[in-house]
Amino acid sequence: MKKTNILLFSAALISGAFLFSNLTDVSASGIATTHDAVTFLYTDTGKMVSNRALAPRTPWAVGETLNLSGVTYYQVATNEYVQSGDVDYADEPVKNDVTVSPLGLSAPVYNDQTNSDQQIIKYGSSYKVGRIIENEYGQYYYQVSSHGWVVGDMMDIKGNAKNIEHINGFFPIANDYNGINPDSEYDILVSLGADPELVSEIPDEVLQYVGTVDNELGGDVGTNYRRMSQLYQLQY
C-alpha cells in the first residue's frame, strides 16, 4: 500500500504560483528571519519577483541593504530582496549551545541536498550543533556539518537550544530507506494487529521516520509498534 507522499507538494498550495527559494547558510553577520507567512521577494528596483518566495519562519543571511521610496530592503540572494517589514532582523544569529552524541553504536548523517545518509558518526563522539530544525511532524534534525543532519531521536542531546527553526517539508531522510519505507512499515504494523484503515491515515513521513529510528537503534517490531502507538491510534 503506497500513499501519496504529502511532502511532494507545490508551493502553489500556499502562495499561488510562488516557489520557495533554497535555504541559505546563515553564517553571515546579518540575519533576516521571515514571519509566519510566505514572504515575497523583490528585485533591486523594488519590482516583485514573480516565481519565488521565502518559506515562513526561516532565517536568511543578509548581504546589502537598500532604501527605495522610504522602504528598507534586505538582500537575501542575487538580486532578490525582502522588505524589512516582512522579517525580523538581527545583526548576528542566536546560536544554539547544543552538542549531540549517538544513542546507538553509530548514527547516520543525512545530506539535505540528496536526502540520504552520507556518513556515520560513532558512539562516544560528540558534535557541536549549528542549526536545529523541527518539521510539521514534530521531528527534530540537528546540523553537524554544512549539509549534514542527524535525527534527534537517535541522539543524546545536551545543552540549551536557543533557536529552533520550524520548516514544513524538511525531511532529509526521505531517500534513505535501509530496508524501511512507508509500505514496509505499514505491513509491519498491520501484521501486529493494527487496524489497516487507521494505519493508512498515518503520513508516509511518520511511518518511515519511526521505522528508520527503530531500525537504527536496534529495536524490534514490538518496539516499533509501541513507538507508533504513542503517536497515533492504531486500534479502536
KOLKOL-511006 format. One line per field, with one value per residue (C-alpha): x, y, z; residue number from 1; residue in one letter. Coordinates in steps of 0.001 Angstrom, whole numbers, plus 524288, in hexadecimal, padded with zeros to 5 digits. Each point is the difference from the previous one (the first is absolute). Layout:
xx X  ...;
yy Y  ...;
zz Z  ...;
num NUM  ...;
residu A  ...;
REM end
This chain:
xx 80000  805F9  7FA08  802DC  80C15  7FAC9  80D63  7FFC0  7F758  80094  80177  7F484  7F79A  804C5  802F7  7FA86  80B0A  80B05  80AF9  8082E  80E1D  80ACB  804C0  80BA5  80B61  7FDE8  80E27  80060  7FEC4  7F2B6  7F44F  7F21A  7F5E3  7F2E0  7F322  7F50E  7FC33  80637  808D9  80088  80CC5  8039F  80A96  8095E  7F64E  7F4D6  7F8F6  7F9CB  8063A  7F582  803FF  80725  7FD1D  805A2  7FA0D  7FA80  808A3  80CF9  80CB6  80767  80D9C  7FF4B  80929  7FDC6  7F50D  7F838  7F6AA  7F60E  7F55C  8014F  7FF73  80BB0  80391  80958  80768  7FE63  80476  80554  7F6DC  7F5BE  7FBE3  7F5CB  7F929  80432  7F1EF  7FEBA  80B56  806A8  80DFE  80B70  80E29  80425  7F886  7FC6B  808D4  7FC2D  80817  7FD6A  80841  7FB57  80547  7FA85  7F718  8035C  80CE6  7FF8E  7F6DB  7FE3C  80267  7F63B  80307  7F582  8035D  7FE59  7F703  8081C  80A6F  80D93  807DF  7FECF  804DC  803FD  7FBA2  807E5  80228  7FA41  7FC8F  7FCDC  7F311  7FDBA  7F1AF  7F485  7F407  7F2B5  7F6F9  7F12D  8001B  80795  80C61  80CA1  80C5C  80D22  80A47  80DA6  8064B  7FCFD  7F5E9  80028  7F4EB  7FD6D  7F2BA  7FCA6  7FA00  80CC1  80862  80383  7FDAF  80673  7FF88  7F6A6  7F8AF  7FE4A  7FBC3  7F72B  7FB5F  7F2D7  80068  7F52B  804E4  80D87  8024B  80E4E  7FDCA  7F6A2  808D7  8068E  7F77D  809EB  7F537  7F5F9  7F5DF  7F1C6  7FB18  8086E  7FC87  7F18B  80177  8071E  7F595  7F4AB  806AC  8006C  7F165  7FEB5  7F3B6  80394  7F726  805E0  80DDC  7FC8F  7FCF1  80DC2  808A3  80A7B  80A52  7FC2E  7FFB7  80D7A  80580  7FBB5  8048D  80D24  80247  7FCA4  8085D  80BD1  7FE4E  7FE70  7F1AF  7F760  7F266  7F9FE  807F8  7FBB9  7F1AB  800CC  806E6  7F5ED  7F494  804E3  7FE73  7F3B1  7F40B  80273  7F404  7F251;
yy 80000  80CB0  80CE7  80D04  8060C  80C98  8065B  80043  80BDC  80C35  80D19  803BE  7FA05  80ACD  80B8B  7FE88  7FE65  8031E  7F671  7FFF1  803EA  7F718  80175  808EF  7FDAC  8091B  801D9  80E57  80AE8  8053F  7F6DB  8026F  7F656  7FF47  8010A  7F5E7  801CD  7FE1D  80BB3  80698  80352  80C4A  80430  80B36  8090A  7FC35  7F76A  7F3D0  7F32E  7F805  7F1EE  7FF34  80276  7FCA5  7F5DD  8044B  8009E  7FE21  8079C  80625  805CE  80E4B  8062B  80E4A  808EA  808AF  80B46  80233  80A3F  7FF84  7F122  7F82E  7F376  7F53A  7F81F  7F14C  7FB29  80556  80B32  7FAF9  80815  7FFAD  80BB9  802F6  7FFA9  7F1C8  7FAFD  8011D  804B4  7FD1A  803F2  7F249  7F325  7FA64  7F427  7F339  7FAC9  7F1C0  7F3D8  7F2BC  7F225  7F34F  7F7FD  7F39E  7FA8A  80A11  809D8  80399  80DD7  80403  8093D  80A5B  800BB  7F186  7FC69  7F3D7  7FBFD  804B6  7FA84  7FB05  804FF  7F635  7FE29  80849  80AFA  80D5C  80AA7  80E4A  80371  80B15  8010A  7F883  7FDB4  7FAA6  7FBD5  7FF57  7F265  80436  7F95A  806E1  80074  80524  8058B  7FA66  8045A  80921  7F6CC  7F539  7FD72  7F5F9  7FB85  804CE  7F31F  7F8FA  8093E  80340  80EB1  80915  80EB7  80B27  8013F  80EA1  80068  7F534  8023B  7FA8A  7FBFE  7F802  7F621  7FE76  7F14B  7FCAD  7F161  7FF25  7F7D6  7F7D2  7F418  7F5C2  7F5F8  80933  8073E  803AC  7F36F  7F6F6  80785  7FEDA  7F14D  7FE98  8074D  7F8C3  7F2DC  8036D  80262  80E74  803F9  801AA  80BBD  80712  7FD3C  804EB  80D44  80196  808A2  7F8C7  808BD  7FB99  7F1A3  800F1  80831  7F6DB  7F3FF  8062D  80431  7F28D  7F96B  80876  7FE30  7F146  7FF70  7F459  80017  8012C  80C22  80547  7FD98  80643  80C12  801D6  7FDAC  80B43  808EE  7FA93  7F7F1  7F2AF  7F8EE  8047E;
zz 80000  7FBA2  803B0  7F9A3  8060D  805C4  7FFD2  7F134  80008  7F7EB  8067A  7F792  80ABC  808DE  7F778  7F272  7F634  80960  80275  80C48  7FE55  804D4  80DEE  801C3  80922  80B83  803D1  7FBF4  809F8  7FBF3  800B4  7FB33  80515  7F924  80750  8004B  7F1C2  7F2AE  7FDAD  7F2BA  7F947  7F881  7F685  802B9  7F917  8091D  7F613  805B4  7FB9C  7F93A  8026E  80D02  80E4F  80D51  808F5  80D37  80C22  7F8E7  80215  7F4AF  7FF4D  7FC28  7F61A  7FD3A  80493  7F6C9  8023E  7F534  8017E  80EBA  800CF  804D6  7F8D6  80438  7F5C9  801E0  7F297  7F335  7FC7E  8098D  80BBA  80AB3  805CA  80DE2  804DA  7FBD4  80842  80D2A  7FE89  808F8  7FE7E  803E1  800E7  80D32  80116  8063F  80B40  7FCD8  7FDE2  7FB37  80167  7FA59  808CF  7F885  7FB3D  7F518  7F9D1  7F1AE  7FB48  7F598  7F4D0  7FDF3  7F176  7FD06  80B6B  8029C  809BB  7FC5B  80B6F  80DEB  80CFA  80A5B  80DFE  80964  7F658  802CF  7F643  80192  7F9AA  7F678  7FC69  805C5  7F792  803CD  7F4EF  7FFF5  80620  80BF8  7FB34  803F4  7F7CC  804B3  7F6CF  80222  7F326  7F49F  7FA1E  80A3A  80995  80A96  80502  80D92  8047C  7FCD6  80810  80E01  80035  809B9  80168  7FDD2  7F31C  7FDBD  7F1E1  7FAD2  7F214  7FBB1  7F1BE  7F9D1  7F61F  805FA  7FF40  7FD51  8021D  7F477  7F741  80A7F  80194  804B3  7FEDB  805EC  7F7FB  80219  7F9AB  80849  80C4E  7FCA8  7FE47  80D08  8079B  7F9A2  80248  80E8D  8004C  7FCE0  7F8D9  7F188  7FE2C  80BA3  7FB60  7F261  805F6  80582  7F745  7F867  8062A  80DAB  7FC2B  7FA0A  80B19  80ADC  7F889  7FD14  80E1E  80560  7F5B1  8034C  80EB8  7FF07  803DB  7FC96  7FA13  80D80  802CC  7F2EC  802F7  80D6B  7FAD2  7F54A  80933  80861  7F434  7F993  80372  7F9F0  8055B  802D5;
num 1  2  3  4  5  6  7  8  9  10  11  12  13  14  15  16  17  18  19  20  21  22  23  24  25  26  27  28  29  30  31  32  33  34  35  36  37  38  39  40  41  42  43  44  45  46  47  48  49  50  51  52  53  54  55  56  57  58  59  60  61  62  63  64  65  66  67  68  69  70  71  72  73  74  75  76  77  78  79  80  81  82  83  84  85  86  87  88  89  90  91  92  93  94  95  96  97  98  99  100  101  102  103  104  105  106  107  108  109  110  111  112  113  114  115  116  117  118  119  120  121  122  123  124  125  126  127  128  129  130  131  132  133  134  135  136  137  138  139  140  141  142  143  144  145  146  147  148  149  150  151  152  153  154  155  156  157  158  159  160  161  162  163  164  165  166  167  168  169  170  171  172  173  174  175  176  177  178  179  180  181  182  183  184  185  186  187  188  189  190  191  192  193  194  195  196  197  198  199  200  201  202  203  204  205  206  207  208  209  210  211  212  213  214  215  216  217  218  219  220  221  222  223  224  225  226  227  228  229  230  231  232  233  234  235  236;
residu M  K  K  T  N  I  L  L  F  S  A  A  L  I  S  G  A  F  L  F  S  N  L  T  D  V  S  A  S  G  I  A  T  T  H  D  A  V  T  F  L  Y  T  D  T  G  K  M  V  S  N  R  A  L  A  P  R  T  P  W  A  V  G  E  T  L  N  L  S  G  V  T  Y  Y  Q  V  A  T  N  E  Y  V  Q  S  G  D  V  D  Y  A  D  E  P  V  K  N  D  V  T  V  S  P  L  G  L  S  A  P  V  Y  N  D  Q  T  N  S  D  Q  Q  I  I  K  Y  G  S  S  Y  K  V  G  R  I  I  E  N  E  Y  G  Q  Y  Y  Y  Q  V  S  S  H  G  W  V  V  G  D  M  M  D  I  K  G  N  A  K  N  I  E  H  I  N  G  F  F  P  I  A  N  D  Y  N  G  I  N  P  D  S  E  Y  D  I  L  V  S  L  G  A  D  P  E  L  V  S  E  I  P  D  E  V  L  Q  Y  V  G  T  V  D  N  E  L  G  G  D  V  G  T  N  Y  R  R  M  S  Q  L  Y  Q  L  Q  Y;
REM end
